[in-house]
Amino acid sequence: MGKLWDGLGVICIVGLTTATVAVGAVGAVFPSLKSGWDLRAIVQLEGLNLPRPQTTGESQVSLHPIEGSQVFAVDVEIGESRGGFLFDTGASTTMVGSPLVADLGLVGEEISGDRVKSAVAGDDCPEMDATLHRLPTLKMGEAQVMDLQVLEFANKTIPDGLSGVLGMDVLAEFDLIVNPETRQLQLLSPSPLPPHLSATAIPLKSRLGVMLAEVAIADRGSFTFMLDTGADTIFISEDLADRLEIDPASRSPVQVLGFCGLEAATLSTLTTVELGTHKLTNLEAVILSSPSVLDMLEVDGILGPTFFNNYQQYWRFDRRSTSSEWGGSLLLNPYR
């Protein structure tokens, strides 16, 4: 058996439609299990429609690295409670752990497992009952988020030492300046992209509440990737690996710990990864043998901090439309 890749699978809302809300999971490193990666699930919750929260203020907050990984957490204050939340552009909604729910004394609306349709890794699937909660005002420094509805799942989906996952339902209400080198996150009022920067900005489009962009791999493409600050590595489909002609002999067998158990995968190295005009070489990638999670999002892969942490990032999201889908842009400034 190859190396076991394990970690955190973040359950998240990734679609806000009148009939269906899709809930997804992407890999990040579990602080107590540092040996690998985890890709848990994409599920759909029937008949759930969540309104956008209200936000005020701007802030600059610290990014706290999660031990053994390249992902970050931010400090969040909710009512009288404080805790760390995973900073996760790959989660379309914010979710909370059961200890925080108990601490806040929340009583939410239960969502039974029979309303769940899933695309998962693994074969031994637990019940996926969830509870919908309305939070008191959430604060990150001077930035405040009101009327935020979040999910709590019966299964453990929050990494040890953290209280929740901060998703795109909050993050997309701000401009984001992410500086991995100084470990700072700025949450700013939304602003249009200055015209003189349009030539260098990477266009983004949303799907099911998360952001996608076109990526070139090994000087081929473009391929559609989800951009995910909460995924500690790059994930690609077997189909994309075949199109890239990645030699099977160069791949190392691994196992991905999924929401429903173990699933075989392979590990390889991508010679180049290019987003916009920015190119990096020799980045590790996990090739999924059963890419149902990627299929539900209709993407070729997931791009994480192994790429982004080499740059200062300016994320903008155009939420002026009432549509469930929107656009945006990303500016990258390399450190070296």
Order of alpha helices (4+ residues) and beta strands (2+ residues): beta-beta-beta-beta-beta-beta-beta-beta-beta-beta-beta-beta-alpha-beta-beta-beta-beta-beta-beta-beta-alpha-beta-beta-beta-beta-beta-beta-alpha-beta-beta-beta-alpha-beta-alpha-beta-beta
